[in-house]
């Protein structure tokens, strides 16, 4: 039975690795196998934490990041993009630690009134986004870069309706009635980049301390065209040796802790840590398919606002490099006529293995 194109998105990266391993059989034997180690991150975002069921109503993302690599092309699972990433001038600086990341996620969006069956013209469209991605991370003790290419489906083939129906059935709450008005099927592509700094630099992460993590980024594709700028302030005990915890976005991968010679020293009793944080992010938006509607077909759309912001605060617990984080996020209005901003919760678990 033929598979739906959306079902093959994630498999395409795995299958693409086979020609590389066959062509480089000799060198593969001396390469580290990136599936032996790495970091797995699970993101879950839902407006249930804000007591609503509307707008950006749910996001789930799984991400696996390889252990450190000397070159991106050392991971046969990054073929053929690893060699291309190695040739980008600003990734080839020798002191950088490098990681390859794979992501799989789904987002869903609904209007405020999910019981109405007719099209609600002045509220945001029903939409789903099912995607997979390949990312490259290069970092040192003070700066981290993330470049991720996400490819997926917007529309019925994202199966947002089916996912939401399943969750509502399990929770015993009414289903949304307006999914027949969702955006049409469209292949979605978005390239996301983000650079994050850490200041001040801590050669030793032991005891009570604080740090700031300013960041800047941009997205480009038919799903999103935007630029972002923001920062995180965290204060706590035995701060983790990473670059904070992001909400779901085109450039998000995993926390990718600093390793090897770049890693900060710790005291004898510093396996456990905890911290509180505050994070702010502003975005200038040129295009958002979930508000502007389909690119190549007539569809429901609203008049988006060119500037939005996220304000969040949360608590994080870490044991060695295992980290569990909860954040409460407030997002300002995203389109004209929206009745105030939106609040949702973000839960992230990162596990190295």
One Martini backbone bead per residue (centre of mass of N, CA, C, O) as a GRO file, in nm:
protein
  353
    1UNK     BB    1   0.095   0.035   0.024
    2UNK     BB    2   0.091   0.355  -0.009
    3UNK     BB    3   0.238   0.625   0.114
    4UNK     BB    4   0.228   0.903   0.270
    5UNK     BB    5   0.433   1.169   0.242
    6UNK     BB    6   0.437   1.240   0.553
    7UNK     BB    7   0.554   0.955   0.645
    8UNK     BB    8   0.852   1.005   0.491
    9UNK     BB    9   1.013   1.238   0.617
   10UNK     BB   10   1.182   1.098   0.843
   11UNK     BB   11   1.302   0.858   0.666
   12UNK     BB   12   1.480   1.017   0.461
   13UNK     BB   13   1.734   1.057   0.643
   14UNK     BB   14   1.801   0.759   0.686
   15UNK     BB   15   1.814   0.667   0.386
   16UNK     BB   16   2.037   0.877   0.301
   17UNK     BB   17   2.277   0.728   0.453
   18UNK     BB   18   2.348   0.474   0.279
   19UNK     BB   19   2.530   0.582   0.051
   20UNK     BB   20   2.754   0.685   0.242
   21UNK     BB   21   2.834   0.414   0.374
   22UNK     BB   22   2.912   0.275   0.105
   23UNK     BB   23   3.124   0.497   0.000
   24UNK     BB   24   3.261   0.488   0.323
   25UNK     BB   25   3.352   0.208   0.447
   26UNK     BB   26   3.639   0.257   0.556
   27UNK     BB   27   3.584   0.518   0.747
   28UNK     BB   28   3.346   0.412   0.929
   29UNK     BB   29   3.513   0.237   1.133
   30UNK     BB   30   3.646   0.518   1.275
   31UNK     BB   31   3.378   0.620   1.353
   32UNK     BB   32   3.152   0.751   1.539
   33UNK     BB   33   2.854   0.644   1.674
   34UNK     BB   34   2.580   0.856   1.720
   35UNK     BB   35   2.387   0.627   1.860
   36UNK     BB   36   2.554   0.577   2.133
   37UNK     BB   37   2.492   0.881   2.173
   38UNK     BB   38   2.356   1.171   2.338
   39UNK     BB   39   2.058   1.387   2.307
   40UNK     BB   40   1.733   1.388   2.449
   41UNK     BB   41   1.440   1.581   2.356
   42UNK     BB   42   1.132   1.694   2.519
   43UNK     BB   43   0.854   1.871   2.394
   44UNK     BB   44   0.585   2.055   2.575
   45UNK     BB   45   0.298   2.243   2.454
   46UNK     BB   46   0.022   2.414   2.637
   47UNK     BB   47  -0.283   2.590   2.712
   48UNK     BB   48  -0.377   2.440   2.965
   49UNK     BB   49  -0.189   2.604   3.162
   50UNK     BB   50  -0.384   2.870   3.084
   51UNK     BB   51  -0.700   2.777   3.056
   52UNK     BB   52  -0.710   2.695   2.743
   53UNK     BB   53  -0.840   2.646   2.374
   54UNK     BB   54  -0.624   2.828   2.176
   55UNK     BB   55  -0.452   2.888   1.910
   56UNK     BB   56  -0.175   2.795   2.054
   57UNK     BB   57  -0.246   2.466   2.169
   58UNK     BB   58   0.002   2.278   2.042
   59UNK     BB   59   0.332   2.120   2.119
   60UNK     BB   60   0.561   1.879   1.966
   61UNK     BB   61   0.909   1.766   2.040
   62UNK     BB   62   1.173   1.579   1.896
   63UNK     BB   63   1.527   1.543   2.000
   64UNK     BB   64   1.845   1.460   1.849
   65UNK     BB   65   2.187   1.467   1.967
   66UNK     BB   66   2.494   1.440   1.913
   67UNK     BB   67   2.789   1.403   1.974
   68UNK     BB   68   3.084   1.507   1.941
   69UNK     BB   69   3.243   1.655   1.650
   70UNK     BB   70   3.485   1.741   1.426
   71UNK     BB   71   3.272   1.679   1.197
   72UNK     BB   72   2.976   1.661   1.040
   73UNK     BB   73   3.069   1.423   0.839
   74UNK     BB   74   3.108   1.204   1.070
   75UNK     BB   75   2.805   1.182   1.017
   76UNK     BB   76   2.628   0.961   0.821
   77UNK     BB   77   2.334   1.095   0.890
   78UNK     BB   78   2.416   1.382   0.726
   79UNK     BB   79   2.375   1.290   0.455
   80UNK     BB   80   2.496   1.547   0.240
   81UNK     BB   81   2.514   1.801   0.454
   82UNK     BB   82   2.780   1.786   0.618
   83UNK     BB   83   2.982   1.895   0.405
   84UNK     BB   84   2.841   2.165   0.364
   85UNK     BB   85   2.870   2.261   0.660
   86UNK     BB   86   3.186   2.251   0.664
   87UNK     BB   87   3.199   2.492   0.431
   88UNK     BB   88   3.111   2.691   0.625
   89UNK     BB   89   3.300   2.932   0.749
   90UNK     BB   90   3.169   2.970   1.057
   91UNK     BB   91   3.208   2.639   1.126
   92UNK     BB   92   3.547   2.591   1.091
   93UNK     BB   93   3.630   2.658   1.365
   94UNK     BB   94   3.821   2.460   1.560
   95UNK     BB   95   3.706   2.505   1.868
   96UNK     BB   96   3.453   2.380   1.788
   97UNK     BB   97   3.172   2.218   1.871
   98UNK     BB   98   2.989   1.938   1.722
   99UNK     BB   99   2.646   1.884   1.601
  100UNK     BB  100   2.385   1.658   1.526
  101UNK     BB  101   2.034   1.700   1.434
  102UNK     BB  102   1.705   1.560   1.512
  103UNK     BB  103   1.361   1.624   1.416
  104UNK     BB  104   1.016   1.597   1.560
  105UNK     BB  105   0.692   1.754   1.482
  106UNK     BB  106   0.389   1.925   1.629
  107UNK     BB  107   0.142   2.167   1.539
  108UNK     BB  108  -0.143   2.368   1.673
  109UNK     BB  109  -0.435   2.561   1.547
  110UNK     BB  110  -0.694   2.781   1.681
  111UNK     BB  111  -0.962   2.921   1.761
  112UNK     BB  112  -1.157   3.022   2.022
  113UNK     BB  113  -1.409   2.889   1.872
  114UNK     BB  114  -1.448   2.531   1.861
  115UNK     BB  115  -1.779   2.496   1.812
  116UNK     BB  116  -1.771   2.617   1.547
  117UNK     BB  117  -1.839   2.533   1.203
  118UNK     BB  118  -1.787   2.791   1.091
  119UNK     BB  119  -1.629   3.044   0.960
  120UNK     BB  120  -1.389   3.259   1.129
  121UNK     BB  121  -1.272   3.546   0.994
  122UNK     BB  122  -1.154   3.706   1.276
  123UNK     BB  123  -0.988   3.440   1.315
  124UNK     BB  124  -0.781   3.206   1.336
  125UNK     BB  125  -0.672   2.943   1.180
  126UNK     BB  126  -0.680   2.634   1.109
  127UNK     BB  127  -0.381   2.436   1.201
  128UNK     BB  128  -0.107   2.230   1.082
  129UNK     BB  129   0.234   2.090   1.182
  130UNK     BB  130   0.440   1.852   1.016
  131UNK     BB  131   0.783   1.760   1.106
  132UNK     BB  132   1.124   1.757   0.993
  133UNK     BB  133   1.483   1.765   1.095
  134UNK     BB  134   1.806   1.925   1.028
  135UNK     BB  135   2.093   1.985   1.239
  136UNK     BB  136   2.343   2.240   1.340
  137UNK     BB  137   2.605   2.248   1.590
  138UNK     BB  138   2.811   2.524   1.718
  139UNK     BB  139   3.052   2.534   1.999
  140UNK     BB  140   3.136   2.678   2.314
  141UNK     BB  141   3.164   2.824   2.624
  142UNK     BB  142   3.014   3.116   2.497
  143UNK     BB  143   2.890   2.983   2.222
  144UNK     BB  144   2.588   2.924   2.011
  145UNK     BB  145   2.498   2.738   1.715
  146UNK     BB  146   2.190   2.713   1.505
  147UNK     BB  147   2.103   2.496   1.219
  148UNK     BB  148   1.770   2.444   1.070
  149UNK     BB  149   1.594   2.205   0.868
  150UNK     BB  150   1.248   2.219   0.788
  151UNK     BB  151   1.015   1.952   0.688
  152UNK     BB  152   0.663   1.957   0.577
  153UNK     BB  153   0.313   1.975   0.677
  154UNK     BB  154   0.033   2.160   0.582
  155UNK     BB  155  -0.264   2.047   0.708
  156UNK     BB  156  -0.427   1.750   0.699
  157UNK     BB  157  -0.136   1.596   0.682
  158UNK     BB  158  -0.073   1.677   0.996
  159UNK     BB  159  -0.294   1.558   1.200
  160UNK     BB  160  -0.431   1.757   1.411
  161UNK     BB  161  -0.717   1.661   1.444
  162UNK     BB  162  -0.656   1.370   1.538
  163UNK     BB  163  -0.491   1.450   1.783
  164UNK     BB  164  -0.704   1.622   1.929
  165UNK     BB  165  -0.927   1.411   1.943
  166UNK     BB  166  -0.772   1.210   2.118
  167UNK     BB  167  -0.727   1.397   2.362
  168UNK     BB  168  -1.029   1.469   2.412
  169UNK     BB  169  -1.120   1.180   2.463
  170UNK     BB  170  -0.933   1.123   2.708
  171UNK     BB  171  -1.055   1.390   2.866
  172UNK     BB  172  -1.368   1.439   2.809
  173UNK     BB  173  -1.392   1.656   2.571
  174UNK     BB  174  -1.481   1.852   2.337
  175UNK     BB  175  -1.467   1.887   2.013
  176UNK     BB  176  -1.361   2.030   1.743
  177UNK     BB  177  -1.575   2.173   1.464
  178UNK     BB  178  -1.363   2.345   1.239
  179UNK     BB  179  -1.156   2.164   1.055
  180UNK     BB  180  -1.280   2.219   0.764
  181UNK     BB  181  -1.120   2.522   0.775
  182UNK     BB  182  -0.849   2.451   0.714
  183UNK     BB  183  -0.572   2.445   0.581
  184UNK     BB  184  -0.409   2.351   0.317
  185UNK     BB  185  -0.211   2.163   0.155
  186UNK     BB  186   0.151   2.208   0.230
  187UNK     BB  187   0.468   2.242   0.168
  188UNK     BB  188   0.713   2.284   0.424
  189UNK     BB  189   0.976   2.541   0.464
  190UNK     BB  190   1.245   2.595   0.716
  191UNK     BB  191   1.507   2.817   0.813
  192UNK     BB  192   1.700   2.808   1.119
  193UNK     BB  193   1.866   3.064   1.323
  194UNK     BB  194   2.093   3.064   1.619
  195UNK     BB  195   2.249   3.287   1.864
  196UNK     BB  196   2.430   3.216   2.172
  197UNK     BB  197   2.519   3.364   2.477
  198UNK     BB  198   2.759   3.382   2.759
  199UNK     BB  199   2.707   3.586   3.062
  200UNK     BB  200   2.928   3.509   3.236
  201UNK     BB  201   3.207   3.326   3.251
  202UNK     BB  202   3.232   2.987   3.389
  203UNK     BB  203   3.487   2.785   3.505
  204UNK     BB  204   3.288   2.738   3.756
  205UNK     BB  205   3.009   2.513   3.856
  206UNK     BB  206   2.951   2.623   4.184
  207UNK     BB  207   2.690   2.700   4.334
  208UNK     BB  208   2.599   3.019   4.349
  209UNK     BB  209   2.452   3.177   4.051
  210UNK     BB  210   2.484   3.369   3.738
  211UNK     BB  211   2.328   3.442   3.406
  212UNK     BB  212   2.344   3.534   3.063
  213UNK     BB  213   2.134   3.479   2.740
  214UNK     BB  214   2.181   3.602   2.460
  215UNK     BB  215   1.985   3.637   2.143
  216UNK     BB  216   1.978   3.550   1.783
  217UNK     BB  217   1.753   3.538   1.485
  218UNK     BB  218   1.627   3.337   1.195
  219UNK     BB  219   1.373   3.296   0.935
  220UNK     BB  220   1.327   3.085   0.626
  221UNK     BB  221   1.015   3.058   0.447
  222UNK     BB  222   0.683   2.953   0.389
  223UNK     BB  223   0.627   2.947   0.703
  224UNK     BB  224   0.877   3.156   0.778
  225UNK     BB  225   0.946   3.515   0.836
  226UNK     BB  226   1.207   3.606   1.069
  227UNK     BB  227   1.311   3.800   1.359
  228UNK     BB  228   1.523   3.773   1.658
  229UNK     BB  229   1.530   3.897   2.010
  230UNK     BB  230   1.710   3.815   2.324
  231UNK     BB  231   1.679   3.678   2.672
  232UNK     BB  232   1.843   3.523   2.963
  233UNK     BB  233   1.785   3.481   3.319
  234UNK     BB  234   1.987   3.306   3.566
  235UNK     BB  235   1.927   3.154   3.900
  236UNK     BB  236   2.149   2.936   4.101
  237UNK     BB  237   2.237   2.593   4.161
  238UNK     BB  238   2.438   2.454   3.970
  239UNK     BB  239   2.469   2.530   3.680
  240UNK     BB  240   2.427   2.445   3.374
  241UNK     BB  241   2.630   2.343   3.081
  242UNK     BB  242   2.449   2.554   2.894
  243UNK     BB  243   2.184   2.738   2.675
  244UNK     BB  244   1.927   2.668   2.778
  245UNK     BB  245   1.558   2.691   2.722
  246UNK     BB  246   1.352   2.655   2.466
  247UNK     BB  247   1.118   2.704   2.263
  248UNK     BB  248   0.940   2.627   2.004
  249UNK     BB  249   1.139   2.627   1.699
  250UNK     BB  250   1.322   2.625   1.410
  251UNK     BB  251   1.614   2.619   1.593
  252UNK     BB  252   1.542   2.397   1.774
  253UNK     BB  253   1.682   2.131   1.971
  254UNK     BB  254   1.897   2.119   2.219
  255UNK     BB  255   2.100   2.186   2.494
  256UNK     BB  256   2.385   2.104   2.444
  257UNK     BB  257   2.625   2.039   2.622
  258UNK     BB  258   2.922   2.102   2.737
  259UNK     BB  259   3.238   1.959   2.645
  260UNK     BB  260   3.526   1.870   2.754
  261UNK     BB  261   3.757   2.128   2.762
  262UNK     BB  262   3.503   2.340   2.782
  263UNK     BB  263   3.429   2.242   3.048
  264UNK     BB  264   3.327   2.300   3.348
  265UNK     BB  265   3.397   2.293   3.664
  266UNK     BB  266   3.344   2.088   3.965
  267UNK     BB  267   3.244   1.981   4.242
  268UNK     BB  268   3.178   1.705   4.436
  269UNK     BB  269   2.861   1.825   4.510
  270UNK     BB  270   2.731   1.886   4.176
  271UNK     BB  271   2.498   1.712   4.035
  272UNK     BB  272   2.296   1.903   4.162
  273UNK     BB  273   2.040   2.136   4.031
  274UNK     BB  274   1.900   2.481   4.042
  275UNK     BB  275   1.670   2.715   3.865
  276UNK     BB  276   1.580   3.034   3.775
  277UNK     BB  277   1.386   3.210   3.512
  278UNK     BB  278   1.409   3.466   3.252
  279UNK     BB  279   1.232   3.544   2.937
  280UNK     BB  280   1.294   3.727   2.625
  281UNK     BB  281   1.108   3.784   2.304
  282UNK     BB  282   1.151   3.936   1.988
  283UNK     BB  283   0.949   3.986   1.679
  284UNK     BB  284   0.990   4.004   1.327
  285UNK     BB  285   0.724   3.974   1.079
  286UNK     BB  286   0.673   3.872   0.739
  287UNK     BB  287   0.583   3.557   0.780
  288UNK     BB  288   0.274   3.349   0.848
  289UNK     BB  289   0.096   3.078   0.760
  290UNK     BB  290  -0.103   3.072   1.025
  291UNK     BB  291  -0.211   3.373   0.924
  292UNK     BB  292  -0.177   3.415   0.597
  293UNK     BB  293  -0.179   3.146   0.473
  294UNK     BB  294  -0.161   3.015   0.190
  295UNK     BB  295   0.061   3.045  -0.078
  296UNK     BB  296  -0.106   2.882  -0.344
  297UNK     BB  297  -0.385   2.934  -0.191
  298UNK     BB  298  -0.688   2.989  -0.103
  299UNK     BB  299  -0.749   3.121   0.232
  300UNK     BB  300  -0.751   3.158   0.543
  301UNK     BB  301  -0.709   3.484   0.707
  302UNK     BB  302  -0.513   3.731   0.877
  303UNK     BB  303  -0.403   4.030   1.038
  304UNK     BB  304  -0.099   4.060   1.109
  305UNK     BB  305   0.153   4.132   1.323
  306UNK     BB  306   0.488   4.251   1.305
  307UNK     BB  307   0.492   4.235   1.632
  308UNK     BB  308   0.627   4.019   1.887
  309UNK     BB  309   0.608   3.852   2.221
  310UNK     BB  310   0.795   3.682   2.481
  311UNK     BB  311   0.714   3.588   2.822
  312UNK     BB  312   0.914   3.418   3.077
  313UNK     BB  313   0.893   3.166   3.344
  314UNK     BB  314   1.101   2.942   3.559
  315UNK     BB  315   1.197   2.592   3.628
  316UNK     BB  316   1.503   2.406   3.704
  317UNK     BB  317   1.628   2.067   3.684
  318UNK     BB  318   1.951   1.907   3.766
  319UNK     BB  319   2.133   1.598   3.671
  320UNK     BB  320   2.384   1.677   3.555
  321UNK     BB  321   2.253   1.653   3.215
  322UNK     BB  322   1.983   1.633   3.337
  323UNK     BB  323   1.673   1.810   3.230
  324UNK     BB  324   1.405   1.995   3.394
  325UNK     BB  325   1.148   2.212   3.244
  326UNK     BB  326   0.948   2.499   3.342
  327UNK     BB  327   0.723   2.722   3.156
  328UNK     BB  328   0.568   3.043   3.153
  329UNK     BB  329   0.387   3.182   2.876
  330UNK     BB  330   0.373   3.503   2.717
  331UNK     BB  331   0.180   3.611   2.432
  332UNK     BB  332   0.129   3.832   2.222
  333UNK     BB  333  -0.034   3.964   1.991
  334UNK     BB  334  -0.073   3.843   1.632
  335UNK     BB  335  -0.357   3.987   1.560
  336UNK     BB  336  -0.608   4.155   1.444
  337UNK     BB  337  -0.864   4.115   1.698
  338UNK     BB  338  -0.733   4.003   1.927
  339UNK     BB  339  -0.814   3.896   2.265
  340UNK     BB  340  -0.538   3.921   2.348
  341UNK     BB  341  -0.327   3.729   2.479
  342UNK     BB  342  -0.117   3.437   2.554
  343UNK     BB  343  -0.111   3.131   2.747
  344UNK     BB  344   0.155   2.889   2.823
  345UNK     BB  345   0.310   2.578   2.853
  346UNK     BB  346   0.656   2.449   2.918
  347UNK     BB  347   0.799   2.119   2.864
  348UNK     BB  348   1.136   1.991   2.942
  349UNK     BB  349   1.337   1.701   2.842
  350UNK     BB  350   1.683   1.609   2.908
  351UNK     BB  351   1.882   1.319   2.778
  352UNK     BB  352   2.168   1.169   2.828
  353UNK     BB  353   2.354   0.857   2.670
   0.00000   0.00000   0.00000
